[in-house]
Amino acid sequence: MGKLTKFAAAASLVATVATGAAAQERQYVNIGTAGIGGGYYPTGGFICNVLNKSRKANGHNIRCTVESTGGSVANMRSIQVGDLEVGIAMSAWQFHSWNGTDQFTEDGKNEKLRFLFSLHADAAHIVTRADAGIETFADLEGKVVNTGNAGSGTEAQVHEMLGYYGVEADSFFKQETKLTSKEQSQALCDGKIDAFVYPTAVGAASILEATSTCDAKVISWDDDVVKEMMAEKPYVIQVVIPAGTYGGQDAEIVTWGTPATINASADVPDEVAYQMVKAVFDDFDAFKAQSPMYSAVQIETAATAGRTAPYHPGAERYFREVGLLK
């Protein structure tokens, strides 16, 4: 074989090896999260981080990006109309989107909604200033309270809870504000609001900001009304926030919450869903190490917790391969 022939053969081999994943058609997936100050936005970033880094090792050509959105309800609606491929939502809003109930009565049942996995539990936080005189949910009466930006899962969840107490926002609160998760901590410390209600991951940035910037605190939310609500809703769990989680917190805080679920449209290609789940679960301990909010998450429950919609076939395929589903 002549030198030219050998060179051509070698070049051909290099090209074949080099093209591998790159030769595949490039695919894109966008994850809808929530406000930048909460737990969903970094969670979307962590998922994209491991998925993008796994391209070479797992032989795919998927590019993952993150989008800040209005939160759970907005993400479920965006998946239903085809504006999002993947979205994070409290398990309660996955349930209602799949069933076409509550906030989704007019939208109707989203028959294309599919479950991928779940991560941390969104704990219901009531954050207030020490001088506001608020020790229980009932003490929010007559106060200026931020209940999340309009259309968010936070707003919907607060309004639903008000129903359990037999009251309405416009008569119970002195004023209901609609600040984003990024704005609410500063507003609390500046005295513009008396409290904010925020279902999010334990250790979320905006709550850490409030409790370290001013004399703010998180209070327990564990009364008889909450116990009644939990008894009715199997996707709601008790959450204990350990002492020392937030600035000035000397004792544990008992509240309630729902798992944060990662959901997709049935239109997402099976291979894309498979590779996303594989990237997260192949080295689950390394994924968890990206943030303390995942410290209590177990791999077995992450594959199942909060699921009320069918598995995406790509996710189910992976979980069966590794024995997390029988």
Secondary structure in CASP SS format (residue, H / E / C, confidence):
PFRMAT SS
TARGET T0000
AUTHOR 0000-0000-0000
METHOD secondary structure of the structure
MODEL  1
M C 1.00
G C 1.00
K H 1.00
L H 1.00
T H 1.00
K H 1.00
F H 1.00
A H 1.00
A H 1.00
A H 1.00
A H 1.00
S H 1.00
L H 1.00
V H 1.00
A H 1.00
T H 1.00
V H 1.00
A H 1.00
T H 1.00
G H 1.00
A H 1.00
A H 1.00
A H 1.00
Q C 1.00
E C 1.00
R C 1.00
Q E 1.00
Y E 1.00
V E 1.00
N E 1.00
I E 1.00
G E 1.00
T C 1.00
A C 1.00
G C 1.00
I C 1.00
G C 1.00
G C 1.00
G C 1.00
Y H 1.00
Y H 1.00
P H 1.00
T H 1.00
G H 1.00
G H 1.00
F H 1.00
I H 1.00
C H 1.00
N H 1.00
V H 1.00
L H 1.00
N H 1.00
K H 1.00
S C 1.00
R H 1.00
K H 1.00
A H 1.00
N H 1.00
G C 1.00
H C 1.00
N C 1.00
I E 1.00
R E 1.00
C E 1.00
T E 1.00
V E 1.00
E E 1.00
S C 1.00
T C 1.00
G C 1.00
G C 1.00
S H 1.00
V H 1.00
A H 1.00
N H 1.00
M H 1.00
R H 1.00
S H 1.00
I H 1.00
Q H 1.00
V H 1.00
G C 1.00
D C 1.00
L C 1.00
E C 1.00
V E 1.00
G E 1.00
I E 1.00
A E 1.00
M E 1.00
S H 1.00
A H 1.00
W H 1.00
Q H 1.00
F H 1.00
H H 1.00
S H 1.00
W H 1.00
N H 1.00
G C 1.00
T C 1.00
D H 1.00
Q H 1.00
F H 1.00
T C 1.00
E C 1.00
D C 1.00
G C 1.00
K C 1.00
N C 1.00
E C 1.00
K C 1.00
L E 1.00
R E 1.00
F E 1.00
L E 1.00
F E 1.00
S E 1.00
L E 1.00
H E 1.00
A E 1.00
D E 1.00
A E 1.00
A E 1.00
H E 1.00
I E 1.00
V E 1.00
T E 1.00
R E 1.00
A H 1.00
D H 1.00
A H 1.00
G C 1.00
I C 1.00
E C 1.00
T C 1.00
F H 1.00
A H 1.00
D H 1.00
L H 1.00
E C 1.00
G C 1.00
K C 1.00
V E 1.00
V E 1.00
N E 1.00
T C 1.00
G C 1.00
N C 1.00
A C 1.00
G C 1.00
S C 1.00
G H 1.00
T H 1.00
E H 1.00
A H 1.00
Q H 1.00
V H 1.00
H H 1.00
E H 1.00
M H 1.00
L H 1.00
G H 1.00
Y H 1.00
Y C 1.00
G C 1.00
V C 1.00
E C 1.00
A H 1.00
D H 1.00
S H 1.00
F H 1.00
F C 1.00
K C 1.00
Q E 1.00
E E 1.00
T E 1.00
K C 1.00
L C 1.00
T C 1.00
S H 1.00
K H 1.00
E H 1.00
Q H 1.00
S H 1.00
Q H 1.00
A H 1.00
L H 1.00
C H 1.00
D C 1.00
G C 1.00
K C 1.00
I C 1.00
D C 1.00
A E 1.00
F E 1.00
V E 1.00
Y E 1.00
P E 1.00
T E 1.00
A E 1.00
V C 1.00
G C 1.00
A C 1.00
A H 1.00
S H 1.00
I H 1.00
L H 1.00
E H 1.00
A H 1.00
T H 1.00
S H 1.00
T H 1.00
C C 1.00
D C 1.00
A E 1.00
K E 1.00
V E 1.00
I E 1.00
S C 1.00
W C 1.00
D C 1.00
D C 1.00
D H 1.00
V H 1.00
V H 1.00
K H 1.00
E H 1.00
M H 1.00
M H 1.00
A H 1.00
E H 1.00
K C 1.00
P C 1.00
Y C 1.00
V C 1.00
I E 1.00
Q E 1.00
V E 1.00
V E 1.00
I E 1.00
P C 1.00
A C 1.00
G C 1.00
T C 1.00
Y C 1.00
G C 1.00
G C 1.00
Q C 1.00
D C 1.00
A C 1.00
E C 1.00
I E 1.00
V E 1.00
T E 1.00
W E 1.00
G E 1.00
T E 1.00
P E 1.00
A E 1.00
T E 1.00
I E 1.00
N E 1.00
A E 1.00
S E 1.00
A C 1.00
D C 1.00
V C 1.00
P C 1.00
D H 1.00
E H 1.00
V H 1.00
A H 1.00
Y H 1.00
Q H 1.00
M H 1.00
V H 1.00
K H 1.00
A H 1.00
V H 1.00
F H 1.00
D C 1.00
D C 1.00
F H 1.00
D H 1.00
A H 1.00
F H 1.00
K H 1.00
A C 1.00
Q C 1.00
S C 1.00
P H 1.00
M H 1.00
Y H 1.00
S C 1.00
A C 1.00
V C 1.00
Q C 1.00
I H 1.00
E H 1.00
T H 1.00
A H 1.00
A C 1.00
T C 1.00
A C 1.00
G C 1.00
R C 1.00
T C 1.00
A C 1.00
P C 1.00
Y E 1.00
H C 1.00
P H 1.00
G H 1.00
A H 1.00
E H 1.00
R H 1.00
Y H 1.00
F H 1.00
R H 1.00
E H 1.00
V H 1.00
G C 1.00
L C 1.00
L C 1.00
K C 1.00
END
